[in-house]
Amino acid sequence: MSYLSQLSGWLTLLIVAGCTVGKTICPCEAPEVIRLGEKEIKISAQISMTDTTALSGMSVKIWLSTLDHTALPTNFQADYYYLRSSNLARAAFEGKFTKTNTDIAKGIMELEANNVPRWAQGELVDIAVHLVDSRGKIHFLKKDTLSIQPINRY
């Protein structure tokens, strides 16, 4: 009987420990397409150098869109982005978006940030976006190995 009670105690301990340990997805493991409700959302992005005196770093533009080009899910927001360079001497960078333009009906969210440090033109960068859905659940979308483009003149 002692053996069964010890086994029961260990099983209880394992179950409790398993329920209290949770893994949050790391931006480096994020997919390029996620499912929010019935919609699949993909990421596209561009990073370019800036040449204005007010902006001495880089500009990041990100587009989130539904795969079927229908309306975006309601009540989700993109609040942060993360950059990780292929140059491992650089620390990863986290920033907030400076401009957001959403067309829910067309299934497009445009995000821009101009508060990005200057890295080298041609450098390869991974970019991840931090999303929060209507239930407060966190999601990440990531675009791998984007090359930093030269000054973007419109």
C-alpha positions as CSV (number, residue, x, y, z in Angstrom):
1,M,0.0,0.0,0.0
2,S,2.9,2.3,0.7
3,Y,4.2,1.9,-2.9
4,L,0.8,2.9,-4.3
5,S,0.6,6.0,-2.1
6,Q,4.1,7.0,-3.2
7,L,3.3,6.5,-6.8
8,S,0.1,8.5,-6.4
9,G,2.1,11.3,-4.7
10,W,4.6,11.5,-7.6
11,L,1.8,11.5,-10.2
12,T,0.0,14.3,-8.4
13,L,3.3,16.3,-8.2
14,L,3.9,15.8,-12.0
15,I,0.4,16.8,-12.9
16,V,0.6,20.0,-10.7
17,A,4.0,20.9,-12.1
18,G,2.8,20.3,-15.7
19,C,-0.1,22.6,-15.1
20,T,1.9,25.4,-13.7
21,V,4.7,25.5,-16.3
22,G,3.7,27.1,-19.5
23,K,5.7,28.0,-22.6
24,T,5.1,31.3,-24.3
25,I,6.0,31.3,-28.0
26,C,9.3,33.0,-28.7
27,P,9.2,35.5,-31.6
28,C,12.1,33.5,-33.2
29,E,9.8,30.4,-33.5
30,A,6.8,32.3,-34.9
31,P,5.2,31.3,-38.2
32,E,4.7,33.4,-41.3
33,V,0.9,32.6,-41.3
34,I,-1.4,32.2,-38.3
35,R,-5.0,31.4,-37.8
36,L,-7.2,33.8,-35.8
37,G,-10.7,32.3,-35.5
38,E,-11.7,31.4,-39.0
39,K,-9.1,33.7,-40.7
40,E,-5.6,33.0,-41.8
41,I,-3.3,36.0,-41.6
42,K,0.1,36.4,-43.3
43,I,2.9,38.9,-42.9
44,S,4.9,40.8,-45.5
45,A,7.5,43.4,-44.6
46,Q,10.2,45.8,-45.8
47,I,13.1,47.5,-44.0
48,S,14.8,50.4,-45.6
49,M,17.4,53.1,-44.7
50,T,16.1,56.7,-44.2
51,D,17.9,59.8,-45.2
52,T,15.9,62.6,-43.6
53,T,17.5,64.7,-40.8
54,A,14.5,63.8,-38.5
55,L,14.9,60.1,-39.1
56,S,18.5,58.9,-38.9
57,G,17.9,55.2,-38.8
58,M,15.8,52.8,-40.7
59,S,12.1,52.5,-41.6
60,V,10.1,49.4,-41.1
61,K,6.9,48.7,-43.0
62,I,4.7,45.6,-42.3
63,W,1.6,44.4,-44.0
64,L,-0.7,41.9,-42.3
65,S,-3.4,40.5,-44.6
66,T,-5.9,37.7,-44.7
67,L,-5.0,34.9,-47.2
68,D,-8.5,35.0,-48.8
69,H,-8.6,38.8,-49.0
70,T,-11.7,39.1,-46.9
71,A,-12.2,41.1,-43.7
72,L,-9.7,40.9,-40.8
73,P,-10.9,39.4,-37.6
74,T,-12.3,42.0,-35.2
75,N,-10.6,43.1,-32.0
76,F,-7.0,42.1,-32.6
77,Q,-4.1,44.6,-32.4
78,A,-0.5,44.7,-33.3
79,D,1.5,46.6,-30.7
80,Y,5.2,45.7,-30.8
81,Y,7.7,44.5,-33.3
82,Y,11.1,42.8,-32.9
83,L,14.1,42.8,-35.1
84,R,16.9,40.3,-35.0
85,S,20.0,40.8,-37.2
86,S,22.0,38.0,-38.8
87,N,25.0,40.0,-37.4
88,L,25.1,38.3,-34.0
89,A,27.1,41.2,-32.5
90,R,23.9,43.3,-32.6
91,A,21.4,43.0,-29.8
92,A,17.8,42.3,-30.8
93,F,15.6,45.4,-31.0
94,E,12.1,45.9,-29.8
95,G,9.9,48.9,-30.8
96,K,6.4,50.3,-31.1
97,F,4.7,51.2,-34.3
98,T,4.6,54.9,-35.1
99,K,1.7,54.6,-37.7
100,T,-1.1,52.1,-38.1
101,N,-3.6,52.0,-41.0
102,T,-6.2,49.3,-41.0
103,D,-8.8,48.5,-43.6
104,I,-10.8,45.7,-41.8
105,A,-13.1,45.1,-44.8
106,K,-10.3,44.6,-47.2
107,G,-8.3,42.4,-44.8
108,I,-5.2,44.7,-44.6
109,M,-3.3,46.2,-41.7
110,E,-0.4,48.5,-42.6
111,L,2.1,49.1,-39.8
112,E,5.1,51.5,-39.9
113,A,7.9,52.4,-37.5
114,N,10.5,55.1,-38.0
115,N,12.2,54.7,-34.6
116,V,14.5,52.0,-35.7
117,P,18.3,52.1,-35.2
118,R,20.6,52.3,-38.2
119,W,22.1,49.0,-39.2
120,A,24.0,48.2,-42.4
121,Q,22.4,48.2,-45.9
122,G,22.1,44.6,-47.2
123,E,22.2,43.2,-43.7
124,L,19.7,40.3,-43.2
125,V,17.1,40.8,-40.5
126,D,14.2,38.7,-39.1
127,I,11.2,40.7,-38.0
128,A,8.4,39.5,-35.7
129,V,5.1,41.2,-34.8
130,H,3.4,40.9,-31.4
131,L,-0.4,40.5,-31.8
132,V,-3.1,40.3,-29.1
133,D,-6.5,38.9,-29.9
134,S,-9.9,39.8,-28.4
135,R,-9.4,37.3,-25.6
136,G,-6.0,38.7,-24.6
137,K,-4.1,35.8,-26.2
138,I,-0.6,36.6,-27.6
139,H,0.4,35.6,-31.1
140,F,3.5,36.3,-33.2
141,L,4.0,36.5,-36.9
142,K,7.5,36.5,-38.4
143,K,9.2,37.2,-41.7
144,D,12.6,35.7,-42.1
145,T,15.8,37.1,-43.7
146,L,14.7,40.5,-45.0
147,S,17.6,42.5,-46.6
148,I,17.8,46.1,-45.5
149,Q,17.1,48.1,-48.6
150,P,18.8,51.4,-49.7
151,I,17.2,54.7,-49.1
152,N,13.6,54.5,-50.3
153,R,12.7,57.5,-52.4
154,Y,9.0,57.8,-53.3
